[in-house]
Amino acid sequence: MSDSGTERVGTRFGPYRLQSLLGRGGMGVIYTAYDTRKDRTVALKLLPADLASDPAYQERFRQEARTAARLQEPHIIPIHDFGEIDGVLYIDMRLVKGRDLLSVLRSGGALNPEYAVRIAAQVAAALDAAHADGLVHRDIKPANILVMPSGFAYLADFGIASRSADSRMTEDGGAMGSLSYMAPERFGSDPATARSDVYSLACVLFECLTGSKPFAGGDVAAQIQAHLYSPPPSVQPFGAPAAFDQVLQRGLGKSPDHRFTTAGALARAAEEALHGSASTGTPRPPSPVPVPVAPRSNRMWWLAAAAVIVAAAAVALWLILGNGGSQASAAGQTTGVTAADSGEPAATTSPTVGGSATSVRTSASSAGSSGAAPASTAATIGPGDGYDWQGWADPRARCNADDPAMTVAASATFQTVVCQTANGRYYYRGYVVTNPHDAGIEIDDPAPTGDGWVIEHNGTTYDLTRRTITITNDAGHVTRESTTTWRSVLP
């Protein structure tokens, strides 16, 4: 595989047709690819070819990818498949259409505090789910956070196992974990842990609030020193509420023991700081201009005094570190799925319409992003309350970028859609509205009936009609609710 990855565009990789280049980094190249077996467009990551010849790495890769594929948290991009083809390891993921947070920050500067905390809370939910399953991300950074127009956020690049020394420096100064967001212990021999991810998330939260990285100045050696020894700067000079300082001081603790125990705890503390500042602080404009980082001349004396030590440490680190890190998308690039509301409705005891999908097709447009149906002589569903010609705004009940909805339906508990591919096949998507942790489900080949659809999956039957939505599981338990929304292009 070349450095650019562009020479593969237009070629075949096993059953995949590589259509365009999405992004590249030290841990591989990402393409938009068409899966000819499953009739869907996906994001396909190809790892450097040398990794497939390392049995120890292969084992870690398969173990982590397998764990990541089990995760059912809505803010984690689903992994469809992984493996090796022609001596190259790959991961097949849902294509998600949105902007990476890096490009959002570069184009607009600091976010308003409410939005910054909302993004952090969604990433924290993804991390807590992964950590509970023993999976550490190691590369939390804005480029790996994809944001939908609605504000729904996805965390990308789970399941990419690190090389044997996962804090290695790349030739261009990058690192697995990207230097600006790496926890202090990553610069030594200690392995990355869940609290390393917490530190990285705190770095991202700082940048969202200020438009600047917490330890942004200087060369590689200076940044490493700052992560190791410098206290976190205050967010107040950037116009952010002072209440966040205490949260970030703990989140950016030099020792893992001094940090929040979970990413969720960091997010909750940030939410408390936000609510406290809302009642006592000065309101901040929604689109603030970030204050430039001034040179910190007061630090230069000790940096100079430690120059020899720092240089030696940096050289030693450079020598023991190798390629790492990956970027989910090039800065400013749009990379693939739709938006979903990030509200937290109450949990339900109703049987889920989510779970493992028989074949998860890509979701690639967002209700409200354009709202216009493609020019076509075929009938399409007109826009309504929360839906349009491709289904609901939430990607769990929405068709992919080019597929129209045949039927859009909802009840008090469920939102569902039946979609049609370009070759005339149908697929069903649905989820439990009242369960924010339901990852949703996709099922191929629903059967049209006289007044709706019947969908079979693993012993469960979903019966959609304009009057009721009925789910019957393999034990014979029936859940039936009145249909509250029904729009269909079928007779």
Helices and strands as residue ranges (DSSP letters): G 6-8, E 12-13, E 16-25, E 28-35, E 40-46, G 49-53, H 55-70, E 79-85, E 88-94, E 99-100, H 101-108, H 113-132, G 142-144, E 145-147, E 153-155, G 179-181, G 184-187, H 194-210, H 220-229, G 236-238, H 243-251, G 256-258, H 263-280, H 297-305, H 307-320, E 387-388, E 391-392, G 395-397, E 405-410, E 414-420, E 426-432, E 441-444, E 447-449, E 452-457, E 460-465, E 468-472, E 478-482, E 485-488
